[in-house]
Amino acid sequence: MQTMVPLYGFGGVGVTLKVTAPAGATVTIAKGDRSKTAVADASGTAVFKGLYSGEWTITIAGVV
């Protein structure tokens, strides 16, 4: 599954994105040449901090 999400703040770095996904799923976010990957915890949450404002693509994989 993949979707694009716009993150808006006051510019620069510092936006936090909380993604809800099935527990154990691999969540990857990408913007241009930047990407970060996390595994959703037991409660189904993956948190990404220190992001730049703008549109990020979110991909969730490993869902059974």
Secondary structure, 3 states (H helix, E strand, C coil): CEEEEEECCCCCEEEEEEEECCCCCEEEEEECCEEEEEECCCCCEEEEEEEECEEEEEEEECCC
